[in-house]
Amino acid sequence: MASEKILNQKKEEVSKLAAEIKEAKLVLLTNYRGIDVVNDTTLRRDLRGVNAKYTVIKNNITKRALAEAGIEGLDDKLVGPTAVVMSNEDYLEPAKAIYKFSKDNEFYEIKGGVIEGKVMTTEEIITLAKLPSRETLLSMLAGALLGNISKIAVALDQVRIQKEEAGEKVAVTVAAEEPAVAEEAKVEATDAE
């Protein structure tokens, strides 16, 4: 039987992890079986670069922390060696880093996770990780908007040119008709006398 001191330490650890999970935008559960120290160190460095934390926590503690945080549906994923990846700032870049690492290392796999409080399957996380980065999406949007603005500018310029040409035709027509109008006025004036 575990002593009361050890039980209190574990409760405190569960509470601390539950609080971290509640604050995190991303919580990923991964299987790290078969990963050597060099690859593990590389992964940890890559995750630090995107402001994510990589920890190996006992499944029982993770299970209790998820329950305390009000997250259900991941108990079946907490089997075997499990590493927990968390990020409070962004969920896309850490998910991309884990996905890239899992593609390069056949034994490493994403089990499931939580993104902004929503439980996600492995497939959903992989689909999200395949999306272009935020900067790429913004540049694509800017390019599309710039293309449309250019098209509008060309169309407006064509309208301006057409109106100018139409204005010149009207002016030429009026100028050509003015002598005839003046002649008619003289004829009318002479008839009136």
N, C-alpha and C positions, 0 to 999 in steps of 0.2 A: 504494500500500500504506500502510495506517495505521501510524503510529508506535506503538512499544510503550507510550509514555506515554498515548496516546489509548485504546489497547486496555485498559490497566489502569484508566483512568477509567471506561470503559464497563462493565467487569467489576464494578467497585466499585458503580456505579449499579445494575446488575442485582441484585447481592447485597443492596443496601440495599432496593430495591423488593421483592425476594422476601421479605425479613424482614418488611416492612410487610404484604405480602399474607398471610403466615402468621398474623400477629397480628390482622388485620382480621376483623370479623364480616361485613362487607359489602364486596364489590368489584364495582362495576358498570362495564361498558363501554358507552359511549354515543357516538352519532354527533352531532357538534356542527356539521356543515356547514350554512351558511346562517344561523347565529345571529349577531346583531349585538352590539356591545360592551355596549349598555345591558342587553339580555336576559342576556348572559353574566355581567355584574356582578350582576344581580339573582339569578341562579341561585347564583352563588358565595356571596352574602350569605345566601340561604335555607339553603344547605347548611352554612355556618358556624353558623347558628342551631341546627342539629340535630347539631352536632359531627361533621360529615363534611368530607372534604378532596376538592377537585376539581382534577385536574391533567391537563394534556395531555402525554402521554409518547409517544415514538416507538413504533410498533407492534412493531418488532424487539426493542426493550428490554423491552417489556411481555410479549411472547411468551417471551423467555428467562427473565424473572423468574417467570412462571407455571410454566414447566417446572421451574425450580429449586425452586419452592415445592411441586412435586408435583401441580399442577393441570393436567388435560388436558381437551381438548374445546372450547376457546375459540379455537383458532388461526384457524378460518374467520371468526370475528367481528372479527379484527384486520386489517381491510381498510379503507382510506380513513381519513379523520380520526377519531381515537378519543380520547375523554377518559375518564379513569379516576376514578371516585368511590369513596372508601374511608371506612369508619367502623369504629372499634374499640369503640364503645360500644353502638350500636344498629343494627339493620338495617332496621327497619320505617319509622321516620320519614324517613331519607334516601331510601329507596325511594319513599315517598309523595311527597316533595318532587320527585324526578326524574320520577315519573309525572305529577304535576300540571303540571310544567313542559312535559313532552312533549305533554300534551293542549292546552296553550295555545300551543305553538309547533310548527307542522306539520312543520318540517324536523328537529327534534330527536327522536331515537329511542333507545330502549334496545336494545342489541345482545344483551346477555346478561350473566351475572355469576356470582359465587360468594357464597353465603350460608352462613356458618359452615362453610366447607370443602367445601360441596356445589355443584357446577356447576348453574346454573339457566338455563332458557330464558327468552326474553323474555316468553312467556305466563305462566310460573310467577311471574316477578317482578311482572308487572302484576296478577295475581290476588292476590298477597300485598299489594301496594300498595293494593288496593281494600278490604282489611280495615279495620274500625274501629281506632282507636288503642287502645293498651293501657288507657288510662284509661277510654275508652268501654266497652271490653269488661268491665273490672272493675266499672263502674257498672251495666252490664246484668246481670252476675252478682249483684251485691248486690241489685238490684231484684228479680230472680227469687227469690233466697233470702228476702228480706224478705216477698215475697208469700206464699211457702210457709209461712213462720213465722207470718204473720198467719192463714192458713187453719187451721193447727194450733191456734193460740190460740183461735180461734172454736170449733173442734170440741171442744177440751177444756172450754171454758166451757159448751157445750151438754151435754156429758156430766155436768158438775158440777150443772147445773140439773136435769137428769133424775134424778140420784141424790138431790138434795135433795127433789124432788117425790115420788119413790118413798119416801123416808124419812119424809116427812110422812104419806103414805097409810098406811104401816105403823104409825106412831105413832097415828094416828087409829083404825085398825082395832083395835089392841091396847087403846087406851083404851075403845073402844066394847065390846069383849069382856070387859073386866075385871069389870064388875058381874055379868055372867052367870056368870063363873068363880067369883066370890065367892058367889053364890047357890047354885051347885052344891055348893060346899064346905060351906055351911051345911046343905043338904039331906042330904048324905052324913054330916055329923056328927050330925044329928038321927036319921037312920036307924040309926046305929051305937049310939046310946044306947038 
